[in-house]
Amino acid sequence: MILSIVAIVVGLFLLVWSADRFVDGAVGVARFFGMSTFLIGMVIVGFGTSAPEMVVSILSAMNDTPQLALGNAYGSNIANIALILGVTALIAPVVVQKQAMSRDIPVLIAMTALTVLLLVDGNVSLIDGAVLLVAFVAIMGFNILSELKAKRKRRKSGGVSEVSEFEEIPAEGVSIGKAVLYLLVGLVLLIVSSRMLVWGAVYMAHALGVSDLLIGLTIVAVGTSLPELASSIAAARRGENDLAVGNIIGSNIFNTLVVVGLASVIAPIKAADPAVMSRDVPIMSALTLLLFLICIPVKKKNGKRVSGFGRIGGALFLSLYVAYLVLLGIQSV
């Protein structure tokens, strides 16, 4: 019991500390290379915090249980939108930039629709997995090339300073060397500390006689999303909303395409669990569509049109996540 308490306390401290360093590093790298924090949030933060899901996907496929990858990926996507964006919005309003509304969220919706089409027959074959992986490479390549093109265009028009200026102050006085170090160390400690927290909490819950079902629905479900949750909260606290939103969009694209794609390429998924098709995929799809709808620009009193949502939207997403957990509990009894 004492060891589990120590693991929880140390894990929580490391989680908070590493999330701040991770965000510092991500913002520093973004400013140094003249890239938007949204893109860095998608590529580095989003994919980096999805590393645990990828590892679980690969191991489950190698152990001939690739179906676990589906539940892992889609469950994580549901938590990312409903839980993480919900909590983030309660701390600071989630502001979505025009690019995310016109391109990135629609792309996520399209990839979710592609997943539904591939799962119509209840299987994810090797070819299906290859299609998902190719789609991922195409999307990332397009995003990076578009960002580089926009960066060159801004420089020609004088809208962005040269890289040398970013070298001087990458992020609040942090050098590029420190920014990269913060990014790498922060990511590793995010994953390690989240695992420490989950282990300590599960051990303590067992010692207190809490059922495996309740542990799975609460501690484990939230624990697998702790890296995304911690980094998004840290970004929101620092006013880096682009980073938080990019994190969720990037993580969900990664889970949908890479986590499932890798698992099915290693071991094709045959006869997917009916619950995935009747419950998880529809809920994931509905939440993705709701994210787009709730972020449709609204005209403010000052005449500006702002995309995003505040505490009311955050409370709505959190309520939906609680409802999802209740549904899981009812169906598991």
Sequence and secondary structure as in RCSB ss.txt:
>XXXX:A:sequence
MILSIVAIVVGLFLLVWSADRFVDGAVGVARFFGMSTFLIGMVIVGFGTSAPEMVVSILSAMNDTPQLALGNAYG
SNIANIALILGVTALIAPVVVQKQAMSRDIPVLIAMTALTVLLLVDGNVSLIDGAVLLVAFVAIMGFNILSELKA
KRKRRKSGGVSEVSEFEEIPAEGVSIGKAVLYLLVGLVLLIVSSRMLVWGAVYMAHALGVSDLLIGLTIVAVGTS
LPELASSIAAARRGENDLAVGNIIGSNIFNTLVVVGLASVIAPIKAADPAVMSRDVPIMSALTLLLFLICIPVKK
KNGKRVSGFGRIGGALFLSLYVAYLVLLGIQSV
>XXXX:A:secstr
 HHHHHHHHHHHHHHHHHHHHHHHHHHHHHHHTT  HHHHIIIIIIHHTTHHHHHHHHHHHHTT THHHHHHHHH
HHHIIIIIIHHHHHHHS EE  HHIIIIIHHHHHHHHHHHHHHTTTS B HHHHHHHHHHHHHHHHHHHHHHHHH
HHHHHHTT S  HHHHHH SBTTB HHHHHHHHHHHHHHHHHHHHHHHHHHHHHHHHTT  HHHHIIIIIHHHTT
HHHHHHHHHHHHTT HHHHHHHHHHHHHHIIIIIHHHHHHHS B S  HHIIIIIHHHHHHHHHHHHHHTS EE 
TTS EE EE HHHHHHHHHHHHHHHHHHHHHH 
